[in-house]
Amino acid sequence: MTTLPENCELCPRKCGANRAAGEQGYCGADDTLVVARAALHFWEEPPISGEAGSGTVFFSHCPLRCIYCQNAPIAQGIAGTPITEERLVDICLELQNQGALNINFVTPTHYTLQIKEAVRKARMRGLTLPVVWNTSGYETVETVQLLSETVDVYLTDFKYADAHSAGAYSNAPDYPTVALRALDAMVAQVGRPQFDEYQGQQRLVRGVVVRHLLLPGAEQNSCDVLKLLHERYGENILLSIMNQYTSVLASDAQAGSTAAQKALVRFPELSQTVPDRTYEAVLDYADELGIENYFWQEGEANTESFIPPFDLTGVLAPGSANTN
């Protein structure tokens, strides 16, 4: 069993929670490992999902907790059930046996120590797939460095170029600075993107993919993010420019959530979607910057469901029952 910190500083919040004693941190996690889904996922970038699917493990709780979070049930710890580290080892091997292109840990930061140990054990038992660290980008350099023997691919967000938006939407005005330092560490650790052919599909086996999700009314922020990333990293990273923003707040407000209603009073723009013309303008700007081979989304991505059901699929051991 992994020893958890008595003064947790795994994420940039550095809340100091005594996780070893079961105290909850800012993220909501305590001394248990909580997972909401473990299954093949087909809606990541092509060299991560391919046609076979990415072996995703969706962890509960989150250090960032954006007000517009698309995965709110897991970020808030509403969905998920505790499992052991040994069960996480088994999950990795089960996903490999299902034909996954990789093992993809989603929102994993607060479980870094348990995941690191589980991957080590899984590799001893035959895990050969690349490990993907699917993160909000709000990481410390120290935690990234802890992952040097664990992670092959970073699938990271870069949400904001300005502190005001980061503070308003994610209560993290330090996000632009912190995320940039973490991204520097990720690129230094895994290097430029590398691919192989796996089961007849092109697969990313090493490198960094940086995602940027357009937010309503924030075209300038998106342009600033793209300019910053391109000038700083060039072809050392792959960019993914996304238009799949869905107003979870609006849905929750319509369902009677008082918290969502209050949030929309403060940020009415978050009830909207991103117009196609805005997305096209940002893609045009990427072209003007000279960014090549970035990932982009076709059609009405914001009307499609990129959010899987967090129903404990693949989480519990075969033949067991959920008693939580």
Secondary structure, DSSP 8 states (H G I E B T S, - for coil): -----SS--SSTT-----GGGT---TTS--SSEEEEEEEEE--S-HHHHTTT-EEEEEES--SS--TT-TTHHHHTT-S-EEE-HHHHHHHHHHHHHTT-SSEEEES-GGGHHHHHHHHHHHHHTT--S-EEEEE-S---HHHHHHTTTT-SEEEEE---SSHHHHHHHHS-TTHHHHHHHHHHHHHHHH-S-EEEEETTEEEEEEEEEEEEE--TT-HHHHHHHHHHHHHHHGGGSEEEEE-----HHHHHHHTT-HHHHHHHHH-GGGGS---HHHHHHHHHHHHHHT--S-EE--S-GGGS------S-TTTS-TT-----
